[in-house]
Amino acid sequence: MVKKKLDSFRLLNITIVVNILFIVSFLTSVVMSITMEKKDLIYICPIVILTILLKYISLTKRKADPLFILVLLAFFGINVLTFYSFKDFFISISLLTSGYLLLYTLILKKYLNKSKLKSILSLSVLIGVFLVGYVIYSVVDLLIGHVPDHKLFFVFLVAVCLFIYAITFAVIYINDNYANGPILLSSGVCTIFNLGMAPINEYFFYNKTFTVLLIICHFMSLYLFMIFISKTKVIDAKNGTTDYFE
């Protein structure tokens, strides 16, 4: 009994420390994006990724999903390359972005309730799919005249991967099987905003305010996704229950 209480106390302390580290590093990155040059963020952003990794491990312990570890590595690479030179490393950044979007989709696959997929194909869902597709198309169309021709393929690649991911998290949210659905939705919206505005901010119209918003959305999309997959248990379709699952 005493040992269990000590273990619980240690776990609580670790959780508190990790939360503080994330908040401090995240707020520092936001402040730096306001007060310093964008290239200076290359030193603080990897630390934010590291704190999210620590938070994920503290929540999942030995049940950590290797795919999400790969996502974190992709984010680490994207951060370093973006703040070093977005335009020079655009192709590498696009490949890493497409990679983590596909990994996101693979991770979320187990949360899809196949028995309810047909029932959610309503008019409202189709309208939502159209709107997401239109937003992605509009961004791509805007970039076509500003991104070099040999890089356009990678723009389309990211757009397709983003659309697939958007459909996946939207279906999970609309199925309404999980109490943490709004967390996943918020993560997805942040992802769409971040990936939609980042190239525009670099190629079309640079604005420091956008940089701050992009930093916030960039890390919140990852953090909220981590919270969803670490705290949400997959529903066993054989049970046939309609209750919410944490």
C-alpha positions in Angstrom: 0.0 0.0 0.0 2.8 2.4 1.0 4.7 1.5 -2.2 1.7 2.2 -4.3 1.2 5.6 -2.7 4.9 6.5 -3.2 4.7 5.4 -6.9 1.5 7.5 -7.4 3.2 10.5 -5.7 6.3 10.2 -7.9 4.1 9.9 -11.0 2.2 13.0 -9.9 5.4 14.9 -9.4 6.7 13.9 -12.8 3.5 14.9 -14.5 3.6 18.4 -12.8 7.2 18.9 -13.8 6.6 17.9 -17.4 3.5 20.2 -17.6 5.5 23.1 -16.3 8.3 22.4 -18.8 5.9 22.4 -21.6 4.1 25.6 -20.6 7.4 27.4 -20.0 8.9 26.3 -23.3 5.7 26.9 -25.3 5.2 30.4 -23.9 8.9 31.1 -24.4 8.6 30.2 -28.1 5.6 32.5 -28.4 7.4 35.4 -26.8 10.5 34.8 -28.9 8.3 34.8 -32.1 7.1 38.2 -31.1 10.3 39.8 -29.9 13.0 38.1 -31.9 13.8 37.1 -35.5 12.2 33.9 -36.8 15.6 32.2 -37.2 16.1 32.4 -33.5 13.2 30.0 -32.9 15.4 27.2 -34.1 16.8 27.0 -30.5 13.6 26.8 -28.5 11.1 24.9 -30.7 12.9 21.6 -30.5 12.7 21.9 -26.7 8.9 22.2 -27.0 8.8 19.0 -29.0 10.9 17.3 -26.4 8.5 18.3 -23.6 5.6 16.9 -25.6 7.5 13.7 -26.0 8.1 13.6 -22.2 4.4 14.3 -21.6 3.4 11.5 -24.0 5.7 9.0 -22.3 4.4 10.0 -18.8 0.8 9.4 -19.9 1.3 6.2 -21.9 4.3 4.7 -20.1 5.3 1.5 -21.9 2.3 1.7 -24.3 3.7 4.5 -26.4 2.8 4.2 -30.1 6.0 4.1 -32.3 4.2 5.9 -35.0 3.7 8.9 -32.8 7.4 8.9 -32.0 8.0 9.1 -35.7 5.6 12.0 -35.9 7.6 13.8 -33.2 10.8 13.2 -35.1 9.2 14.6 -38.3 8.1 17.7 -36.3 11.6 18.1 -35.0 13.0 18.0 -38.5 10.3 20.4 -39.8 11.1 22.9 -37.1 14.8 22.9 -37.7 14.5 23.2 -41.5 11.7 25.8 -41.4 13.5 28.2 -39.2 16.9 27.6 -40.9 15.5 28.3 -44.4 11.9 27.4 -45.4 12.4 28.1 -49.1 15.7 26.3 -49.5 14.4 23.2 -47.7 10.8 23.3 -49.0 10.9 19.9 -50.6 12.3 18.2 -47.4 9.8 20.1 -45.3 7.0 19.0 -47.6 8.0 15.3 -47.5 8.2 15.4 -43.7 4.8 17.2 -43.5 3.2 14.6 -45.8 4.8 11.9 -43.7 3.4 13.0 -40.4 0.0 13.6 -41.9 -0.1 10.0 -43.1 1.2 8.8 -39.7 -1.6 10.8 -38.1 -4.1 9.1 -40.3 -2.7 5.6 -39.5 -2.8 6.3 -35.8 -6.4 7.4 -36.0 -7.5 4.5 -38.1 -8.2 2.4 -35.0 -10.7 5.0 -33.8 -12.8 4.7 -36.9 -16.1 2.9 -36.3 -16.6 1.1 -39.7 -20.1 0.1 -38.8 -21.2 3.8 -38.7 -19.4 5.1 -41.7 -22.4 4.8 -44.0 -24.7 6.4 -41.6 -22.7 9.7 -41.4 -22.7 10.3 -45.1 -25.3 13.1 -44.7 -25.7 16.3 -46.5 -24.0 18.3 -43.7 -21.0 16.0 -43.8 -20.7 16.3 -47.6 -20.9 20.1 -47.3 -18.1 20.0 -44.7 -15.9 17.8 -46.9 -16.5 20.3 -49.8 -15.6 23.3 -47.6 -12.3 21.6 -46.4 -11.5 20.7 -50.0 -12.2 24.2 -51.2 -10.0 25.7 -48.6 -7.1 23.4 -49.5 -7.7 24.1 -53.2 -7.7 27.9 -52.6 -4.4 27.8 -50.9 -2.8 25.6 -53.5 -4.2 27.8 -56.3 -2.8 30.9 -54.5 0.7 29.3 -54.3 0.9 28.1 -57.8 2.1 31.4 -59.1 4.7 31.9 -56.3 6.2 28.4 -55.8 8.8 27.3 -58.3 7.4 24.8 -60.9 9.7 22.0 -59.7 8.3 22.2 -56.2 4.6 22.2 -57.2 4.3 18.4 -57.0 5.2 18.6 -53.3 2.5 21.3 -52.7 -0.1 18.9 -54.2 1.3 16.0 -52.2 0.9 17.9 -48.9 -2.6 19.0 -50.0 -3.7 15.4 -50.7 -2.3 14.1 -47.4 -4.0 17.0 -45.5 -7.3 16.3 -47.1 -7.1 12.6 -46.2 -6.2 13.5 -42.6 -9.0 16.1 -42.4 -11.6 13.5 -43.6 -10.3 11.0 -41.0 -10.5 13.3 -38.0 -13.8 14.7 -39.2 -15.4 11.2 -39.4 -14.2 10.4 -35.9 -15.6 13.6 -34.5 -18.9 13.3 -36.3 -19.3 9.7 -35.2 -19.5 11.2 -31.7 -18.2 8.0 -30.0 -15.5 9.7 -27.9 -15.8 12.4 -25.2 -12.4 13.7 -26.4 -13.7 14.3 -29.9 -13.6 18.1 -29.6 -9.9 17.8 -28.7 -9.1 16.0 -31.9 -11.2 18.5 -33.9 -9.3 21.4 -32.4 -6.0 19.7 -33.3 -7.2 19.2 -36.8 -8.4 22.8 -37.2 -5.0 24.0 -36.0 -3.2 21.7 -38.4 -5.3 23.0 -41.4 -4.7 26.6 -40.4 -1.0 26.0 -39.8 -0.4 24.2 -43.1 -2.6 26.6 -45.0 -1.0 29.8 -43.8 2.7 28.8 -43.4 3.5 28.7 -47.2 1.5 31.9 -47.8 3.4 33.6 -45.0 6.7 32.5 -46.6 6.0 32.9 -50.3 3.1 35.4 -50.7 2.8 37.8 -47.7 5.1 37.7 -44.7 3.6 39.0 -41.5 5.0 38.7 -38.0 1.5 38.3 -36.5 1.0 35.3 -38.7 4.3 33.8 -37.5 3.1 34.1 -33.9 -0.3 32.4 -34.8 1.5 29.7 -36.8 3.8 28.9 -33.8 0.7 28.6 -31.5 -1.2 26.4 -34.0 1.8 24.3 -34.9 2.4 23.2 -31.3 -1.2 23.1 -30.2 -2.1 20.8 -33.1 0.6 18.4 -32.0 -0.1 18.7 -28.2 -3.9 18.2 -28.6 -3.4 15.2 -30.9 -1.1 13.7 -28.3 -3.7 14.3 -25.6 -6.4 12.6 -27.7 -4.4 9.4 -28.5 -2.9 9.1 -25.0 -6.2 9.5 -23.1 -8.8 8.1 -25.5 -9.4 4.3 -25.4 -10.4 2.6 -28.6 -14.0 1.4 -28.7 -14.4 -2.4 -29.1 -16.9 -2.6 -32.0 -18.0 -6.0 -30.7 -19.5 -4.4 -27.6 -22.0 -2.4 -29.7 -22.2 0.3 -27.0 -23.0 3.9 -27.7 -21.5 5.3 -24.5 -18.8 7.9 -24.5 -15.3 6.5 -23.9 -12.4 8.6 -22.4 
